[in-house]
């Protein structure tokens, strides 16, 4: 079993990476593999709702890691998305990335456990955390919880490492993700996945 961790910060080895690494270390202790993917610092285009991915399963823009991550997520057993907090919200580039990662592709991610992790200096963590979780709740992905909201605090990786409670939250998240993955694995062949009803989109304007 393995978990895909997406580092949504422009800084490859910054505060968000420090938090994700703590989760990854705990996953490893539980026998679960992990793979941290950095979205990079180059511009990431937003979704243009062209619908081409409905047929191909891939985004028409292939100059960033979105299509690569789609394949990695399909192969993974779970997902954790990390982001710094900008103006009480996730990194805008990450939101553009996730819009395209999930648009017309989320059916393949259903029932994979998921979680969000945010890093901030002081405030705005819960709002950014809520924004990220919406990608999972609309995609039939069980959300993995911890002992508190999944956030760490600090301006630098060194400061994040001083946030003892924040790091404990990350380790608890890793334990809980591993536990749920093992429960799902144990239930295979015994407890089937829910049967999805056909989608019935409704337009509220008559």
SERO-4910 file (N, C-alpha, C, O; in steps of 0.05 Angstrom, whole numbers):
BEGIN
 pado doro    nc1    nc2    nc3   cac1   cac2   cac3    cc1    cc2    cc3    oc1    oc2    oc3
  Unk    A     17    -24      0      0      0      0     18     25      0     40     25     11
  Unk    A      8     46    -12     23     71    -13      5     95    -14    -18     93    -23
  Unk    A     15    117     -5      0    142     -4     15    163    -20     39    167    -18
  Unk    A      0    178    -37     11    200    -52      8    225    -35    -14    232    -26
  Unk    A     30    240    -30     30    265    -16     37    287    -35     58    286    -48
  Unk    A     20    307    -38     25    329    -57     34    354    -41     19    364    -24
  Unk    A     58    364    -47     68    388    -34     60    412    -51     71    416    -73
  Unk    A     40    426    -42     29    449    -57     42    475    -52     31    496    -59
  Unk    A     66    475    -40     81    499    -35    100    504    -58    110    485    -70
  Unk    A    106    530    -64    127    535    -84    155    528    -74    173    525    -90
  Unk    A    158    525    -48    183    518    -36    185    487    -32    169    475    -17
  Unk    A    204    475    -46    205    445    -46    210    434    -19    199    413    -12
  Unk    A    227    446     -3    235    435     23    228    455     46    243    458     65
  Unk    A    205    468     44    197    488     64    180    477     86    182    453     93
  Unk    A    163    494     97    146    486    120    126    464    113    122    446    129
  Unk    A    113    467     90     93    446     82    107    419     79     96    399     87
  Unk    A    130    419     66    145    394     63    152    382     90    151    358     94
  Unk    A    159    399    109    167    390    136    143    375    149    147    354    161
  Unk    A    119    387    146     95    374    157     89    348    143     84    327    156
  Unk    A     91    348    116     85    323    101    105    302    107     98    278    108
  Unk    A    130    309    111    151    290    117    146    276    144    151    252    147
  Unk    A    134    291    163    128    279    189    106    258    185    107    237    198
  Unk    A     86    264    168     65    244    162     77    220    148     71    197    155
  Unk    A     94    225    128    106    203    113    123    185    131    122    161    128
  Unk    A    137    197    150    153    181    168    136    162    185    144    139    190
  Unk    A    113    172    193     95    155    209     82    134    192     77    111    202
  Unk    A     76    140    167     65    120    149     85     97    146     78     73    146
  Unk    A    111    105    142    132     84    139    133     66    163    137     42    160
  Unk    A    131     78    187    131     62    211    109     41    212    111     21    225
  Unk    A     87     48    198     64     30    197     64     11    173     45     -3    167
  Unk    A     87     11    158     90     -6    135     76      4    110     71    -12     92
  Unk    A     70     30    109     57     41     86     77     59     70     90     76     82
  Unk    A     79     54     44     97     70     28     86     98     23     62    102     26
  Unk    A    104    116     16     95    144     10    111    155    -12    134    147    -18
  Unk    A     99    175    -25    112    189    -48    105    218    -47     81    225    -51
  Unk    A    124    236    -41    118    264    -40    124    277    -67    147    275    -77
  Unk    A    104    289    -79    107    302   -105    104    332   -101     84    341    -89
  Unk    A    123    347   -111    123    377   -109    111    388   -135    119    381   -157
  Unk    A     91    407   -132     79    418   -156     97    438   -170     92    446   -193
  Unk    A    118    447   -156    137    465   -168    130    494   -164    110    501   -151
  Unk    A    146    511   -176    142    540   -173    136    554   -199    133    579   -200
  Unk    A    133    538   -220    126    550   -246     96    555   -247     81    543   -232
  Unk    A     87    573   -266     58    578   -268     42    553   -274     51    536   -289
  Unk    A     18    550   -262      0    528   -267    -26    539   -277    -39    555   -263
  Unk    A    -34    532   -301    -58    542   -312    -83    531   -298    -83    508   -289
  Unk    A   -103    547   -297   -129    538   -286   -145    522   -306   -139    522   -330
  Unk    A   -165    508   -296   -182    492   -314   -198    511   -331   -209    531   -322
  Unk    A   -200    504   -357   -216    520   -376   -243    506   -383   -257    515   -401
  Unk    A   -249    484   -369   -274    470   -372   -280    462   -402   -302    464   -411
  Unk    A   -258    454   -416   -262    447   -444   -275    419   -447   -286    413   -468
  Unk    A   -272    403   -426   -285    376   -426   -269    355   -441   -279    332   -443
  Unk    A   -246    362   -452   -230    342   -466   -222    318   -449   -221    295   -459
  Unk    A   -218    323   -423   -210    301   -406   -232    281   -401   -227    259   -391
  Unk    A   -257    288   -408   -279    269   -406   -274    245   -424   -281    223   -417
  Unk    A   -261    250   -447   -256    229   -466   -229    215   -462   -226    191   -465
  Unk    A   -209    232   -455   -181    221   -454   -172    214   -425   -154    198   -422
  Unk    A   -185    226   -405   -176    222   -378   -152    239   -371   -141    237   -349
  Unk    A   -143    255   -390   -119    272   -386   -126    301   -392   -144    307   -409
  Unk    A   -113    320   -378   -117    348   -384   -102    356   -410    -81    345   -416
  Unk    A   -114    374   -424   -102    383   -450    -75    398   -445    -59    399   -463
  Unk    A    -72    409   -421    -47    422   -414    -28    401   -403    -33    389   -382
  Unk    A     -6    397   -416     13    376   -408     40    386   -400     60    372   -401
  Unk    A     41    412   -393     67    424   -386     71    428   -356     88    444   -347
  Unk    A     55    414   -340     59    414   -311     52    386   -300     45    369   -316
  Unk    A     55    381   -274     52    354   -264     24    343   -260     20    322   -249
  Unk    A      3    357   -270    -25    349   -265    -30    321   -276    -40    303   -261
  Unk    A    -23    316   -301    -29    289   -313    -12    267   -299    -21    245   -296
  Unk    A     13    274   -293     29    255   -278     17    247   -251     16    224   -244
  Unk    A      7    268   -237     -5    263   -211    -31    248   -213    -38    232   -195
  Unk    A    -46    252   -235    -70    237   -239    -64    207   -240    -78    191   -228
  Unk    A    -44    200   -255    -36    172   -257    -26    161   -231    -32    138   -224
  Unk    A    -10    178   -216      0    169   -190    -23    165   -170    -22    146   -154
  Unk    A    -43    183   -171    -65    180   -153    -82    156   -159    -92    143   -141
  Unk    A    -86    150   -184   -101    126   -192    -88    101   -181   -101     82   -174
  Unk    A    -61    101   -181    -46     78   -172    -43     77   -141    -37     56   -130
  Unk    A    -46    100   -128    -42    101    -99    -67     91    -84    -89     88    -95
  Unk    A    -63     85    -59    -85     76    -41    -97     99    -25   -119     97    -16
  Unk    A    -82    121    -22    -91    144     -7    -78    170    -16    -58    169    -31
  Unk    A    -89    192     -7    -79    218    -16    -77    238      8    -95    238     25
  Unk    A    -55    253      9    -53    275     28    -43    299     13    -22    298     -1
  Unk    A    -58    321     15    -50    346      1    -42    367     22    -56    372     41
  Unk    A    -18    378     18     -8    399     36     -5    426     22      1    427     -2
  Unk    A    -11    447     37     -9    474     26     -1    494     47     -8    491     70
  Unk    A     14    515     39     17    538     57     -9    554     57    -26    550     39
  Unk    A    -12    571     76    -37    588     78    -30    616     68    -13    629     78
  Unk    A    -45    624     47    -43    651     36    -70    664     38    -89    655     26
  Unk    A    -72    685     54    -97    700     57   -120    681     64   -142    682     52
  Unk    A   -115    665     84   -135    646     95   -145    626     74   -168    617     75
  Unk    A   -127    619     55   -134    601     34   -109    586     25    -87    595     31
  Unk    A   -112    563     11    -89    549      0    -75    566    -21    -86    585    -32
  Unk    A    -51    558    -28    -36    569    -50    -53    569    -75    -64    548    -82
  Unk    A    -55    592    -89    -71    593   -113    -63    573   -135    -79    562   -149
  Unk    A    -36    569   -137    -27    550   -157    -36    522   -151    -42    507   -169
  Unk    A    -37    516   -125    -46    489   -117    -76    486   -123    -84    465   -132
  Unk    A    -92    507   -119   -120    505   -125   -125    501   -155   -142    485   -163
  Unk    A   -109    515   -171   -111    511   -200   -103    482   -207   -116    470   -224
  Unk    A    -83    473   -194    -73    445   -199    -95    425   -191   -101    407   -207
  Unk    A   -107    428   -168   -127    409   -158   -153    411   -175   -166    391   -179
  Unk    A   -160    435   -184   -184    438   -201   -181    419   -226   -199    405   -233
  Unk    A   -157    420   -237   -153    403   -261   -148    374   -254   -155    356   -270
  Unk    A   -137    369   -231   -132    341   -223   -159    326   -218   -161    303   -223
  Unk    A   -178    341   -207   -204    328   -200   -225    331   -222   -243    314   -223
  Unk    A   -225    352   -238   -246    356   -258   -248    333   -277   -228    327   -291
  Unk    A   -271    320   -278   -277    298   -297   -259    273   -292   -259    255   -308
  Unk    A   -244    273   -270   -226    250   -265   -231    237   -238   -219    216   -232
  Unk    A   -247    249   -221   -249    241   -193   -262    214   -189   -260    202   -168
  Unk    A   -276    203   -210   -288    177   -207   -268    155   -201   -274    136   -187
  Unk    A   -244    159   -211   -223    139   -207   -211    141   -179   -196    124   -170
  Unk    A   -217    163   -165   -206    167   -138   -225    159   -116   -218    159    -92
  Unk    A   -250    151   -123   -270    146   -103   -261    124    -83   -249    104    -91
  Unk    A   -267    129    -58   -262    111    -36   -233    108    -28   -225     91    -13
  Unk    A   -216    125    -40   -188    127    -30   -188    147     -7   -196    170    -10
  Unk    A   -178    139     17   -177    157     39   -159    182     32   -139    179     19
  Unk    A   -168    205     42   -154    230     35   -153    248     60   -169    246     78
  Unk    A   -134    266     60   -131    286     81   -117    311     71   -102    309     51
  Unk    A   -122    333     84   -108    358     78    -90    366    101    -96    360    124
  Unk    A    -68    379     95    -49    390    115    -43    418    107    -37    424     83
  Unk    A    -43    437    126    -37    465    120    -16    475    139    -13    466    162
  Unk    A      0    494    129     21    506    144     18    537    144     15    549    122
  Unk    A     18    549    167     15    578    168     32    591    189     43    577    207
  Unk    A     34    617    188     49    631    208     33    633    233     43    628    255
  Unk    A      7    641    230     -9    646    254    -39    638    249    -48    620    262
  Unk    A    -53    652    231    -82    648    227    -89    639    199    -72    639    181
  Unk    A   -114    632    195   -124    625    169   -122    595    163   -131    586    141
  Unk    A   -111    579    182   -107    551    176   -134    536    172   -136    520    153
  Unk    A   -154    541    189   -178    526    187   -194    532    161   -207    514    150
  Unk    A   -192    557    152   -206    564    127   -192    550    103   -206    540     85
  Unk    A   -166    549    103   -151    536     81   -156    506     82   -159    493     62
  Unk    A   -157    495    106   -162    466    111   -189    459    100   -192    438     86
  Unk    A   -209    475    105   -236    470     96   -237    470     65   -251    454     53
  Unk    A   -224    489     53   -224    492     24   -213    466     11   -224    457     -9
  Unk    A   -191    456     21   -179    432     10   -196    407     13   -198    390     -5
  Unk    A   -210    405     36   -226    382     41   -250    379     22   -260    357     18
  Unk    A   -258    401     10   -281    401     -9   -275    384    -34   -293    372    -45
  Unk    A   -249    383    -42   -243    366    -65   -249    336    -58   -257    321    -76
  Unk    A   -245    328    -33   -249    301    -26   -278    294    -21   -287    273    -30
  Unk    A   -292    312     -8   -320    306     -2   -338    305    -27   -359    291    -26
  Unk    A   -330    318    -48   -346    316    -73   -338    292    -90   -350    287   -111
  Unk    A   -318    277    -81   -307    256    -97   -310    228    -83   -297    209    -91
  Unk    A   -327    226    -63   -331    201    -49   -306    190    -36   -301    166    -35
  Unk    A   -289    208    -27   -263    200    -14   -266    203     16   -271    225     25
  Unk    A   -264    182     31   -265    184     61   -243    202     71   -220    199     64
  Unk    A   -250    221     88   -231    240     99   -219    228    125   -233    220    143
  Unk    A   -193    228    126   -178    218    150   -174    241    169   -164    262    161
  Unk    A   -181    237    194   -178    258    214   -154    253    231   -140    233    229
  Unk    A   -149    273    249   -127    270    268   -138    278    295   -162    277    299
  Unk    A   -121    287    314   -130    295    340   -138    324    341   -148    333    362
  Unk    A   -133    339    320   -139    367    317   -139    373    288   -133    355    272
  Unk    A   -146    398    280   -143    404    252   -114    402    243    -96    408    258
  Unk    A   -111    392    218    -84    385    209    -68    409    200    -66    416    177
  Unk    A    -56    422    220    -41    447    214    -15    448    231    -14    437    253
  Unk    A      5    460    220     29    466    234     34    496    232     24    510    214
  Unk    A     50    507    251     55    536    251     85    541    251    101    527    264
  Unk    A     93    562    236    121    571    235    127    585    209    114    580    189
  Unk    A    147    602    210    156    616    186    178    600    171    182    605    147
  Unk    A    191    582    185    213    566    173    209    537    181    196    531    200
  Unk    A    222    519    166    221    491    175    231    487    203    221    470    218
  Unk    A    251    503    211    262    500    238    241    508    259    239    495    280
  Unk    A    225    529    253    203    536    271    181    516    272    170    510    293
  Unk    A    175    504    248    155    483    247    163    459    265    146    447    279
  Unk    A    189    453    265    198    431    281    196    437    311    197    419    328
  Unk    A    192    462    318    188    470    346    158    468    354    151    470    378
  Unk    A    141    465    334    112    463    339    106    434    347     98    418    331
  Unk    A    111    427    372    109    400    381     81    388    377     78    365    369
  Unk    A     61    404    384     33    394    380     27    390    350     15    370    343
  Unk    A     36    409    334     31    406    305     44    381    294     31    367    278
  Unk    A     68    375    301     81    351    292     67    325    303     66    305    289
  Unk    A     57    327    327     42    304    338     17    300    322      9    277    317
  Unk    A      4    322    314    -20    320    297    -13    306    271    -29    289    261
  Unk    A     10    312    259     18    300    234     23    270    238     15    253    221
  Unk    A     35    262    260     40    234    266     14    218    270     11    196    261
  Unk    A     -4    231    285    -30    218    289    -45    215    262    -58    194    258
  Unk    A    -43    235    245    -55    232    218    -43    209    203    -57    193    191
  Unk    A    -16    206    205     -3    183    192    -13    156    203    -18    138    188
  Unk    A    -16    155    229    -26    130    242    -54    124    233    -61    101    227
  Unk    A    -71    145    232    -99    141    225   -103    134    196   -120    118    189
  Unk    A    -86    146    178    -87    139    150    -79    110    146    -92     95    132
  Unk    A    -58    101    160    -48     73    158    -70     54    168    -75     33    156
  Unk    A    -82     61    190   -103     44    202   -127     41    183   -136     18    179
  Unk    A   -136     63    171   -159     61    152   -151     45    127   -168     30    118
  Unk    A   -127     49    117   -119     34     93   -118      4     99   -126    -12     83
  Unk    A   -109     -3    123   -108    -31    131   -136    -43    135   -141    -66    129
  Unk    A   -154    -26    145   -182    -35    148   -195    -40    121   -209    -60    117
  Unk    A   -190    -22    102   -201    -26     75   -189    -51     62   -204    -66     49
  Unk    A   -164    -55     65   -150    -78     54   -162   -104     66   -167   -123     52
  Unk    A   -167   -104     93   -177   -128    106   -206   -134     98   -215   -157     99
  Unk    A   -221   -113     90   -249   -116     82   -252   -126     53   -274   -134     46
  Unk    A   -231   -125     38   -233   -133      9   -243   -162      7   -232   -180     21
  Unk    A   -262   -166    -10   -273   -193    -14   -295   -199      6   -309   -220      4
  Unk    A   -298   -182     27   -319   -187     47   -339   -165     48   -364   -170     48
  Unk    A   -330   -140     48   -347   -117     48   -344   -102     21   -323    -89     17
  Unk    A   -363   -104      3   -360    -91    -23   -362    -60    -20   -375    -50     -2
  Unk    A   -350    -46    -40   -354    -17    -41   -383    -11    -46   -397    -27    -59
  Unk    A   -393     12    -38   -420     20    -43   -426     21    -74   -408     28    -89
  Unk    A   -450     13    -81   -458     15   -109   -468     43   -114   -487     53   -102
  Unk    A   -455     57   -133   -462     84   -139   -487     86   -156   -490     72   -176
  Unk    A   -505    104   -149   -528    110   -166   -519    126   -190   -499    141   -188
  Unk    A   -532    124   -212   -526    142   -235   -529    171   -227   -548    178   -212
  Unk    A   -511    187   -236   -512    216   -229   -537    229   -240   -544    224   -263
  Unk    A   -551    245   -224   -575    259   -233   -570    289   -229   -581    300   -210
  Unk    A   -555    302   -247   -550    331   -244   -576    346   -246   -593    341   -263
  Unk    A   -580    366   -229   -604    382   -228   -597    411   -231   -580    421   -215
  Unk    A   -610    425   -249   -606    454   -252   -628    467   -237   -652    461   -241
  Unk    A   -621    485   -219   -641    498   -201   -656    520   -216   -676    530   -205
  Unk    A   -647    528   -239   -661    549   -254   -681    536   -273   -674    519   -289
  Unk    A   -707    543   -270   -728    531   -287   -738    550   -308   -755    544   -324
***
